[in-house]
């Protein structure tokens, strides 16, 4: 076994996993606060990446202005989706809400094809190009810097939820909605905020992933990998999202490199199936107790 | 309920056909179905076959999702199992179609039971994701198990045959697909008059209460999975005979979502809804195609916008129906009927 190759692949996988962790964090924020499983998260990422393409490529803004604009655009999209399409579904069965998010995903794919056509696109490169070496291991610069930017946001998020007023409101709503209401927390605003923050994380990750791998209307497929991450980690666990994100990213890359690209999805879904049978609520998720 | 229609016995309450008017209309409908292939051109005939296949598969998914409350993203995978079974059997054994179709259904049912096994421990959305995993694995098997499935190239098969009769054209296929669709919908209707069907509904409404009432959850959930995938398998088998080529890409995840959408648009937990939804969702893309063709002389690049429009309309239908008409087309249909029942009086 070639340990150097394995090391390099693992490193790339772990860096990719960092981005998965960021997307999964966005997913978990939405789920924790609103109990909505967002199947459209891959499409929100895609939409933000196309916005970046429009700002940086079409309007020729500097990528460092286009990036925040695209991310803001993506989070506004999340907020609008919540206000117009998720809010009316409040209290409906989870099946219906999930189907609404699937429908939203389809609408977003259609919109993107409508505006930017179905052809694959390349994002203008904006990350430094010098190769990165960690010890003897080479890491593609796009992945390395993507990982750095992603982790920066991840840390900001963790600090925000831990210490800020808004973060506390969000956590309070997640742990007990009725109590949060009676304590004067504006639960509606928290719901909206959760969608905005969740989409923000997804949007940034979307631009970074698209910068390494290209962009097409099928980009939203990545949402399936994220789904695996959050189920393995536990739908309502931020820690789970981080650990499972890194692990699934690593596994996917290693399986792809050693067994071939067609094994990427089956490998991660195998882990998913095993976890579902052993710990249905995920590695770090809360076991919900149901009463009649 | 109809005025003056007080039911005085359990038989009357359980009866499928409650009035002679209903029987008359149904007979009329069956007559139209019978005359249809002789009266229309090949395009409409093709659509008729597609709708028939979709009705079978949607009814199957409706049993699972609409009546048992188990959401499944594996319907396309189960159809694939049926289609590959039919293709393999007809290439390697040359059995006539009734046998291959039944075997396709049974094969899919067996896979369905296997996929349903996690329902022992997980439910709700976790179960949906387990079925998603199943569809990923099935796709992988279709693509990689080359000796049996022919890999990415897939399998091509001979037309369906029975007693020396070959069902080559759409016209001939229509007479397999549509009677089968009618039969299977009727069978589904009957299931819900039995203990099994009522147990499904009880599980949907509240699984814990159902268990307390003495319903073995795992057993009935697996039964629902088996029944639903049997329908999917038969629909997949018909799909194989209809297109006579089966590839892994014939059954993408988007197809599972299509059938879920058909169940929702039609009306969850309503067999009539399943039929309406399947027909509606199959015909919308075709209507859009016709519209595009009509617009092309005026807007030459109309065809470019067709596929994105289709995505938007598809998603918009799902979201719109769930928000504004959660009981689907079936509810609209009932409203129309209620209106005409007392017409010209308002109420």
Contacts between the chains, C-beta under 8 A, distances in Angstrom:
chain1	res1	chain2	res2	distance
A	37	B	125	5.4
A	85	B	319	5.7
A	85	B	323	6.9
A	88	B	323	4.9
A	89	B	322	6.8
A	89	B	323	6.7
A	92	B	322	7.5
A	92	B	326	7.2
A	94	B	124	5.9
A	94	B	125	5.6
A	95	B	65	7.1
A	95	B	69	7.4
A	95	B	71	4.7
A	95	B	125	7.9
A	95	B	128	7.8
A	95	B	268	8.0
A	96	B	264	7.6
A	96	B	322	5.2
A	96	B	326	6.8
A	98	B	71	7.1
A	98	B	125	6.3
A	98	B	128	7.1
A	99	B	260	6.4
A	99	B	261	7.4
A	99	B	264	5.7
A	99	B	318	5.8
A	99	B	322	6.0
A	100	B	318	7.0
A	100	B	319	5.4
A	100	B	322	5.2
A	100	B	323	7.4
A	102	B	257	5.9
A	102	B	260	7.6
A	102	B	315	7.8
A	102	B	318	6.6
A	103	B	261	7.6
A	103	B	314	7.6
A	103	B	315	4.2
A	103	B	316	7.2
A	103	B	317	7.5
A	103	B	318	3.2
A	103	B	319	4.1
A	103	B	322	7.3
A	104	B	315	6.4
A	104	B	319	6.4
A	105	B	315	6.9
A	106	B	257	7.8
A	106	B	311	5.2
A	106	B	312	7.5
A	106	B	314	5.1
A	106	B	315	3.2
A	106	B	318	7.1
A	107	B	311	7.1
A	107	B	312	5.3
A	107	B	315	3.6
A	107	B	316	6.0
A	107	B	319	7.1
A	108	B	315	7.7
A	109	B	308	7.9
A	109	B	311	5.0
A	109	B	315	7.8
A	110	B	308	4.5
A	110	B	309	6.8
A	110	B	310	7.2
A	110	B	311	3.1
A	110	B	312	3.5
A	110	B	313	7.8
A	110	B	314	7.6
A	110	B	315	6.6
A	111	B	308	7.3
A	111	B	312	6.5
A	112	B	308	7.9
A	113	B	307	6.5
A	113	B	308	3.7
A	113	B	311	6.6
A	114	B	305	6.5
A	114	B	308	4.1
A	114	B	309	7.4
A	114	B	312	7.2
A	117	B	304	7.6
A	118	B	307	7.0
A	118	B	308	7.6
A	224	B	132	7.4
A	224	B	136	7.9
A	227	B	129	6.3
A	227	B	132	7.3
A	231	B	126	7.0
A	231	B	129	5.5
A	262	B	140	7.0
A	262	B	143	6.6
A	262	B	144	6.8
A	265	B	136	5.2
A	265	B	140	7.3
A	266	B	136	6.2
A	266	B	137	6.1
A	266	B	140	4.6
A	269	B	132	7.9
A	269	B	133	4.4
A	269	B	136	4.6
A	269	B	137	6.6
A	270	B	137	7.9
A	272	B	129	7.1
A	272	B	133	5.3
A	273	B	118	7.6
A	273	B	130	6.8
A	273	B	133	4.9
A	273	B	137	7.9
A	276	B	118	5.5
A	276	B	121	7.5
A	276	B	122	5.5
A	276	B	126	6.3
A	276	B	129	7.3
A	276	B	130	5.3
A	276	B	133	7.5
A	277	B	118	6.0
A	277	B	121	6.4
A	280	B	118	7.9
A	280	B	121	5.0
A	280	B	122	4.2
A	280	B	126	5.6
A	281	B	126	7.9
A	290	B	208	6.3
A	291	B	208	7.8
A	292	B	206	7.0
A	292	B	208	4.9
A	292	B	209	5.7
A	292	B	212	7.3
